[in-house]
């Protein structure tokens, strides 16, 4: 089966499950894992601006899309000519069934189950001893954070962080003063590439707070990626728990 993936984390999952470049025949420019494999797969645009003509030229048997990451109108246009599976992953249970579905679809059920078990193992071990209030920023100018109906929120909650914007939905725009209740301000490495200089800007407002850059992939990439984050989460927890000591 020839597949085009419009979702970076799903592209990674396909290769992790054992598919090859002969099966994954198209990807977005943001599909960067596994690096040695994806570089041999043709790029069909970005997640929000796919090149429909390039996809038509590839003639895939299946296109994998996502409700949040891709543009509805573009996905619907592809449905006129191709079989399209639209995924929607909002929590760990959704992720479990995503991998189970992919495993069944590509006859990789055993590998899919192994990844699911590994993910539960990672999340069971990555637990903070006491709740820490956090603000998780995904964008700048304006600042944007995450509400309770997002995958990122679910991962934070699983580990033991308390999202101070849990009463809001999706990706609300906030002001700097809205961060005052947070014990830790997390600046995600994606989609906005927060850097050291952005930490310093916030330090001017909150010199006593812990402000840190976190790996956006660890919190937002569903599929198989979480199975690889055990060491990262352990190191993160060890670092943040010092603020409660």
N, C-alpha and C positions, 0 to 999 in steps of 0.2 A: 504494500500500500504506500503510495506516494503522498506525503503530507507537507503542507505549508503551515507553519506556526506563526501566529501574529502576537504571541505572548512570550516574553523573555523567560519567565520561570517555567513555562510549559516546554519550551525548547530544551531547556536544561534537563527537565524531567524525562523527555523522550530519549535523550542520549543516555541518561542514567539507567533507564529501563532496558537499554540495549539496542535501540534503533541506530541505524548507520546513516551516513551521508547519502546513501542510495535511496533511503526512505524519507528522510527529512530533506526536502528539496528546495525549501524557501524559508526565510526568516526575516525578522526586522533588524535594523541596525543596532537595536538595544539588546538583541539576543547575543550575549557575550560569553556564556558558559555552555559547555566546556570550550575554552578558547581554541585549542588545537583542532577541535572538530568543527566548530561553527564557521571558522574562517574559510572552510571549503564549501559552505552552503550559500547560494545566491541571496543577496539582500533585496527585499521587495518594498523598501521604504521604512518609515517609522511606525510606531504603534498607532499614532493618531493620523498619519498621512500615508496610508499604504498605496502602492502603485498597482492598481487593478489590472492594467495591461500586462505588467510583468508577471502577475500571478496567472493570468489567462495563458500566457505563453508557456508557463510551466506545466499546465494541465494537471493539477493535483487531484487525487482521489478524495482527499479530505482537507479541509481548512479548520484549524483550531483557533478560536477567538475567545475573547473575554468581555463580559458585559461592561466592566468598568474601564478596562485599558484600551478598548477599541471604540471607534466611532460607529454608532448604530447605523447610520445611513450607508457607510462604506461596507459594513458587514452585510447589510440587507442587499446591497448591489451584487455582492459576491454570491449570495444565495440564489440569484437568478440563473447562475451557470454551474454552481458547484455545491457539493454537500458541505455544510458548515456546522460545526459543533460549537455552540456558545457556552462557555463556562461561567460560573459565578461563585467565587470562593470568598466567603465572609468569616469563616471560623475554622477551627481544627476539624470538626466533623465534615464540613464541606470539602476540606482538603483530603480527608481520608477517602471520601467517595470519588473525588477527582482521580486520585491515583488508582483506586480500584477499577474505575471505568476505563482509564488508559490501559491498565494491565490487561483487562478483558479484551479491549479493542485490538490490541497488538499482540495478544497471546503472550503476555509477560506478567501473568498474575502472581507468580511466586515472587518475582523481584519487586513488584508493587507492594505486596504484603510485607516484605522485608523492610522496605523504606517506611511504610506506615508504622511498623513496630519500633523502628529506630527513632522516628519522630516522637512518638509517645514516651520513649525512654529518655530522649533529650529533654523534653518538657517536664517530665517527672523529676528529673535531677536538677533542673535549673529553677530553684525556688529561693526567694529571698526570705530571710528569717522574720522580717517585719515589714509591713507595708511602707513603701516610700512614695510620696506624692511626686509625680513627674508631669512635665509638659513636653510633648514630642512635636518638634517643628519640622515641617516638610517643605516649606517655601519661605522666601523672603521678598519683601516689597510687592505685596504686603506679606506679613507673617501669616502663615496658615498652619493649623494644627490638625489633629485627628479626633473625631467623635467616636462614640461607642459602637457604631454600626460599621466599623472598618476592621479589616484583618489585622492591621497594626495594633489596634486597641486590644484585640483578643490575645495577641501574643504578649503584650505588656501585662495584661491581666493574668495570663497563665503563669507568668514568671513571678508575679507578686507586686508589680508596680500598680499604683493607683493613678489613673489618668485624671488630671484635674478638670479636663473638659469632657468627662464621661456623660454629662447631661446634654451634650450637643451631638449633632449628627454630621456625618460625612466629613468635610474638610473646611471648618469655619475659619474665617478671617479674624484675626485677633490683633490687639495692640500690645505694646511692650508691657504696659501696666497690668495687663490681664495675667501676667506670669507670676505675680507676687506670691501666690499660694504654693507654688512648686518648690519642692526641696531640691530637685534636680531639673535642669533644662537640657533636654536632649536635642541636638541638631543632627538631623539625618543626613547621611552622605548622598542620598537621592530622594526625590527627583531633583531638588535643588542641591547643588554641590557645596554644602556648607564647609568653610575652611576656618583656620585659626583666627583670621581677621574678624570673622563674624562672631566668634566667641568673645573676642576683645570688645566688640561693639556692645554686646549684652552685658559684659562685665562692668561697663560704665554705669549701667542702670542697677545691676545687682552684683556688687562686688563680693558679697558674702556667700552667694549661691554657687553650687557646683554646676558648671556648664561644660558639657562634653559633646564631642562628635561621636555618633554611633553608626554602626554599619547598617545602612538602610536595607540591604539585601536580607540580613538576618531577621528583620522585622516584617518585611513586606513581600518577600518572594515565597509564594506558596509552592506546591509541588514537592519535589524531593529536597529542596535546598535546606530546609530546617534540619534534616538529618545530619547535616555537615556542620552544624553550629554549636555543638556541645562545648567545645573548648572556648569559643567566643563568649557564650553566655556565662560560663563559669568564671571567666576572667572579668567580665562586666559586673557580675554580682559581687565578686570579691572586692572590686573597686568601689562600687556604690555603697556597700554596707558599711564602709568606714565612716560615712557621714552620720551614722546612728550610734557610733561608738563614743 
